[in-house]
Amino acid sequence: MSVYDYEVKTIRGEKQSLAEYAGNVLLIVNTATKCGFAPQFKGLQQLHDEYGAQGFSVLGFPCGQFANQEEEHDEEIAQACELNFGVSFPLFTKVDVKGDEAHPLFKHLSDKARGVLGSKSIKWNFTKFLIDREGNVVKRFGPNETPDKIVSDIRQLLAEPTRV
């Protein structure tokens, strides 16, 4: 299975297949607007702007599982992301990223790219998963790894030929 096999809901509640991103390099991030790591939204947006024309996209998945640091409703999340951080990259509906109720996409991501000490569980907001053009999970980055620190990994994947 690849990430392209999953269906998600946009922040506006519309169903969307991740197959729409086939052939792109993706950075999938669990986000939270009230988190201390929220300033990373700006860096994520910069990556999206700088590399979007080359086939790169940031996909944000709000999550309130960590100290309830996310707004309650998707409309509030979208507004906070746009107004406070200038986010225009795709946002999706609020999801669980760990536990029994975790979205199947995040179960897949966690299974394919383990965290510190081999842990599957996502430990905090702004955990990032880098996906190659074929939909394979390539690498997992912890919350402390800021967007500017993963540019070389993104560039490397963008330089590889598209096979999808």
N, C-alpha and C positions, 0 to 999 in steps of 0.2 A: 504493500500500500504506500501511496505517497500523499502529501498534503492535498493534492488535487482531487482526491477521492472524497473529501469532506464538504459538507454543506454547512453554511453558517447563516446568521441573520445580521444584516447591516444595522447600524445604529438607528435607522429609520424603521426597522422591523421587517425588511424585505429579505426573502430567502435568496441566497447567492451561493453558487458553487465556486469553490476555490480553483476549479478547473479553468476559470476565466483568467487566472494568472499563469497558466501553463507557459513555460518558456522564459519566465521572469525569475530573477533572484529576489527572494523575499526575506524580510526580517519581521518575524511575528513576535509581538511583545504584549505581555499582560501589563496593563497600565492602571493607574489610580491618580486622579486629579488632586487629591489631598495628601499625597505621599511626599516625604522629604526628597524623593527621587524625581518628583514631577518636573523639575527644571530640565530633565532629559527630553521632555517633549520637544523642546526647541532644537536640540541636537538631532533628534529623530526626524524632525521636519526638514532640517538642513540636508540630511542624507537623502531623504525622499526627493527634495528639490534638485540636488546636485546630480544624482544618479538615475533619476526617473526616466530620462530620455534614453538611457542605455539599457532599460529593461529591469529596473529595480523598483521595489515598492516596500514601504513599511506598512504593516497591518496591525492596528491597535485593537486589543481586546480588553476592555475595562473589567476590573475584578474588585470586589469588595471583601474578599476573604481575609485580607491581612489588616488587622486593626480597623476594619470598616472605613478605609480611607478612600472610598469612592462614593460619589453621589448615588442617591437611591434610584433615580429614573434616567433612562437613556437620553431624554431630551436635555436634562440638566448636565449630563456628562458631555454631550455634544457641544452645548453652549460654553461650558467651562473650558473645554479643549480649544475651541475656536477663539474665544475672547481672551483667555489668559495666556495661551501659548501659541496662537496662530496656526493651529493644526488644520491641515487640509488633506493629509493622507487618510486612507480609508479607516474608519472606525466601525466596530461591530458591537452588537448588543452585549450587555454585561453578562459575563459567564463565570462559572467556577472553574478554576484551573487545577485543583487538587481535590482528592477525596472521592467518595462514591458518586457524587453528583458532578464531577468534572466533565466538561465538554469533551466529547470523543476526540476532537482535534488535539486538545491538550494532553489527553492520555497518550495519544500517539507521539506527540512531541517529547513528552517526558520519558517515554519508553525508549525512544531512539537516541536521545542525547541526555545522558545522565549529568547530574550536578556534582557538587563537591563530594568527595568520598564515594562516588558511585550512586548517590541518592537519586531516585526517580522524582520524588516530590519537589514541587516548586516551593521555595522557602519564602519568597517575598515578591512584591511588585517590581516591575521592570526587569523581569527575567526575559531574555531575548533568545530567539531561535533563528539561526541563519539557514535558509533553504536554498538549494541549488536550482538550476533551471529545469531539472527533471522532477522536482518536487520532493527531493530527498533532504532529510534533516542532516545538516553538515556539522553544526556546532551550536553549543549552548553557551550563553554569556550570562553571568550573574548580574544583579542589580548594580553592583559597584563598577562594572565595566561600562563606561560611558560610551555613547555613540561614536565619539571621535577616536576611541581606542580600537574600534573594529573596522575602520575604513579599509585597512589592507586586506582583510578577509573578504570584504565585499568586492573590492577591486579585482581580487584574484578570481572570484567566481564569475564576475562580469566578463573577464577576459577569456573564459572558456567558451567554446562554441555551443550554440543551442542545438540540442538533439531532439527536442520535443516537437 
